[in-house]
Amino acid sequence: MTKFLEKGREHCTSNGIDLDAVVETSLYPDMLPFRFQIVSVAHHSLGAIEGVQAGVFGPPSMPADLDYEALQAMAGDAHEKIQAYTPDVVNALEGSAVEFKIGGQSMPFIAEDFLMSFSLPNFYFHATTAYDILRMQGVPLGKRDFLGQMRLNM
């Protein structure tokens, strides 16, 4: 996502598209804006691993003052930090309990089910929505921009 965010910034800047307006754009009036999509991607990647480590996860906090540059920095920071996790550290979380708390409700998971059936689908949903908002702005993105670097067996 960091690459398509940069491509989005470059396109908007060179075409006179207000990045503050992009941050407030949503695909439909009852959907949350671009800002929320980026915060959610960071939350369901790095935040999900941190939540599993802590044994508890909840919805992201929503700072209202994040501009495009701050969102890019948040995404880059999450990417950098999650890359630092070794397979051994992540694999050691297998079988551990994690609780998703929202309001007065709670949903119990084991780590791998939480990551695979809750956070990963949320991650892709919000990344796709952010991608689509940028496409709506005319940013020349394609599937390869969304997929990123493939991990081939070479």
C-alpha positions, 0 to 999 in steps of 0.5 A: 500500500505504501507504493500506491499511496506515493503514486496517489500523492504524486498524481494528485500533486501534479494534477492539482487535486487537493490531498485534503479533499482526498483524505475526506473522500468516501466511495458512498455517503454512508462509508467512512473516508479515505483517512479511516481506510488507511488507519484501518489498514495499519490497525489490521496489520501491525495493530493486529499482531500487537493485539495478539501479543497483548491478548486484546484488540479493539477498533482503531482510534480515529485521529481527525487531523491526519493529512495525506502525508501523516497517513503515508507516514502511518502506513510506512511505519506500520510496514517497517515495524511489521517487517521486523517481526521474525517468523519465530516471533509470529509463530510463537503466538499460535494458539494464544487467546485474543479477545476483540472488544467493541463497546460492551461486547467481546468476541474470543478468538485464538490468534490464528483464527483472529488473524485469518478470519477477522484482521486479514479480511478487514485489512484487504477490505480497507486497502481495497477501499483506499485503492478504489478512492485513489482510482476514483481520483484518476490515479493511474493504478493497476492490479500490480500496484495493489498486489505489490511484490510477489513472493516467488519460489526461485 
